[in-house]
Amino acid sequence: MKNPARLLSLLLLGAATGLAQAVTPGYTVVTEITFDEQGAPESAVIVESDDPTGDHYLEQMVTNLSAKEEEKQAPRLKDGKPVKFKARRPFHFPVEGDQGLAANANRPKLSAGDHAIPKYPDSLKGKGETGGAIVELTIRADGLVKSVRTLRASHPEFARAAEAALGQWTFNPDTRIGAPAETHWNAAVGFVANGSGLDLKWRLAPRPSIGGFVVGHLPPALAAPAAAAPPAAPAVPADKK
């Protein structure tokens, strides 16, 4: 994540209250934290998630945040003795234009075979630019992509690369009775350079969404080793439900 302050604002917007989680569109990951007899956090597990990223990036981020949780709670008593207890905390990631989980009903599936992957633009390789594009695909009932348009992008070159590749994709035909002649679906395409972090807004596409992925560019001297792992998210306290 390039901007920890932005991450903090994203988390606090939805995690501060259950009401914010209910009315703010976006994706949510809920953890259940176990506290010891003294009220200190002991462990955390993910119990609910609509993380759309293929590498479970949001879940990894929340796990890191929960593992670094340092807020101590008041001890809980049972029959006058302190006991372990659990509490759930939602982490919400707002997404511009998201229509919620219901909008992803009947999401199209990619057909079998190879599909074109966007390439990091040659014109930006020397600049080490990181960013992405959110695009909308119009998919016909026969599974072919009728058109691709960019909803927003950090660079025009990223938009063109995403449109050129995703426009070649094919999906399984929609054989439902009464299926619409065409449907509209969003996708997030992130572009990273030199193993740098990527802003969440280029990882998360608003629903209805077919998901997202990240492509990268490394200088020749760094191309052989494995790409660096995403940076650990900073610890941020979140209120209980």
N, C-alpha and C positions, 0 to 999 in steps of 0.2 A: 504494500500500500504506500503510495508516494506521499500522501498527506494524512498523518495521524489525526490531526485536528478535524479533518473532514470525517474520518471514520468515527471519531467520538461523537460528532453531531448526529451522524446517521443512527448510531446505536441508541443514544439518549432519546432521540425523537420517538422511537417506537418502544423502547424497553422501559421507559419511565412509568407508563401506566398501561393497564389492560385496555383502556379506552382507545389509546393511540394505536395499539395493535389492531383493534377492530376496525377503525375507520381509515387508516392510512394504507393505501395500496402498496404492495411490495411482497417480499419474501420473509419468512419467519423461521427461526430455529429456536427451540425451547430446550433448556437444560434443566436437569434435576440435580441439585447440589446436596450432598450429604454433609451434615455438620456433626462434629463429635460432641461429647458430653459437656465440653467447655464452650461450645458455640463457635468453634473454629472450623472453617471449611476443610473437608477431608477428601472428597472426590466429587466428580461431576460426570454425568452421562447425558447424551442427547436423547430426548424422549419424543420430540415432534420436530419435523423438518419438511419444508418444501424447497430445499436448496436445489436450484436448477442446474448448477454447474457440474460438468462431467467429472471433475477432480474433487468434488465435495469441498470446494474452497470455503464457502460460508461455514460449513460444519467444522472445518479445521480451525477457522478463525475463532469461532465461538468456543471451541475446546481450549484453545490457547488462552482466551480471556478468562474462562472459568478456572483453568488450572492456576492462573496467577491471581485469582481472587483472594484478597487479604482482609475483607471486611468481616469482622467477628460479630456474631449474633448473640443475643441474650440466651443463656442456657434454658433448655426446656426441662420441666420436671414431671415425673410420673411417680405417684405415690411418695412424693417428697424427695425423690432422687433424680439427679440429672441424667438425661438419656440422649442418645443420638436422635437426630431428626432430619427431615428433608424439606426442601423448598424448591419451587420451580421458578425459573426466570426466562422471560421471552426476550430474544434479541431480534429486532425488526430492521429490515433493510429496505427503505422506501425506493420505489422505482417509478420514474416519470411515465405516466400513461398506462400503468399496469391496471388490468381489469379483474385481477383476482384469479384464484384457482379454477373456478367454474368455467372461465373462458377457455381453458385448455382441453375441454371435452372434445373427443374425436380428433385429437392431434394427429396429423399425418405422419407416416413413418417412411424413412428413406428406403428406397428399393435396394435390393442386393446389388453388390458390385462396387467398383471404385467411383468416387466422386471427387470433383475438383476441389482442392483446398486453396483458399486465398494465399497469395504469395506476398511476403513483405516487399513493398515497393522499392525498386532499385534506386529511385530518386531520393529516398530517405535513408538509405543505408549509411551514408557518410555522416548523417546528422544524429543518428542514434535516437530517433524519435519514438516515443511510446504513446499509444492511444488506441483508438478503435472506431468502430462504426456500428450503429444500430440500424438494421435494414428491415424492410417489410417485403415479404414474398407473396405474390398472388399466385396461388397454386390451383390449377384446373382439376376437375374431377378425374381426369385420366392420369393424374400424377405429374404432369409436366408443369414447369414453372413458366407462367405467362409473362411475368415481369418482376423486377426487383427495383425498389426505390429506397433511398437512404432517408431515414427519419432524422438522424443527427450523426455527426462524425467529428473527430478532432482534427482531421486533415482530409482534404479532397482526395489525396492519393489513397488513403485507407478506404474511403467510400468506393472508389472505382475498383479497387482490388476485391472488395467484398462482393460488389454487384456482379463483377465478371465471373467469379467462381460460383456463387450460389445460383446464378441464373442458369447454370448447366445441370443443376441437381434434378433428380427424378424421384418421385415418391410412389408408394403403392397406390393404385387407383382407389377412389372412394366408391365402393359398390353398394353403399346403403341405398335403400329405396327412398327417393325424394332428396338425395344428396344435392347440395347446391352446385351449380356449374363451376364455381370457383370460390375459394376462401382466402383469407388474408392472415398471414402468420409472421411473427417477428423473429429475428435472430440477432445475437450479439457476436461480433467478431473483434477480438482484441489483438493488437499488434505490439510486441515487446522487442526491445533491442538490448543486447549486452546483459541479459538476465535481469533487467530492471523490473520493478514492481508495476502493477497495472491497476489503475483506478477502478473501483467496483462498478462505476457506471458503464464501463465497456465490457463487463463480464455478465451483466444482468439485462436480459431483454424483457420488455413489458409483455405480459400475457394479453392475447393469445401468442404463445411463443413455442418455437421448436427447439429452443435452447441456445447454447453459445459455445464458443471454443476460442483458444488463444494460439496464435502463430507467432514465431519469433525469428530474430536475426541475430547471429553472433559473428563478430569479426573472424576472419580465417584463423587467426592464432588461437581463438577460443572455441572453435567449432567442434573439436574432437571431444573434450570433456563434457560430462552431462551438464545440462543447464542448471543454474542455481535455483534452489528451492525458494518459494515465496517467503518474504520476511515475516517473522512472527508478529502477530497483532499485539498492540499495546494493551495492557490490562485496564479494563474500565468497569467500575461497579455498576450493577443493574438492579433495579428494585424488583421485589418479588411480585408475583401476580396478586 
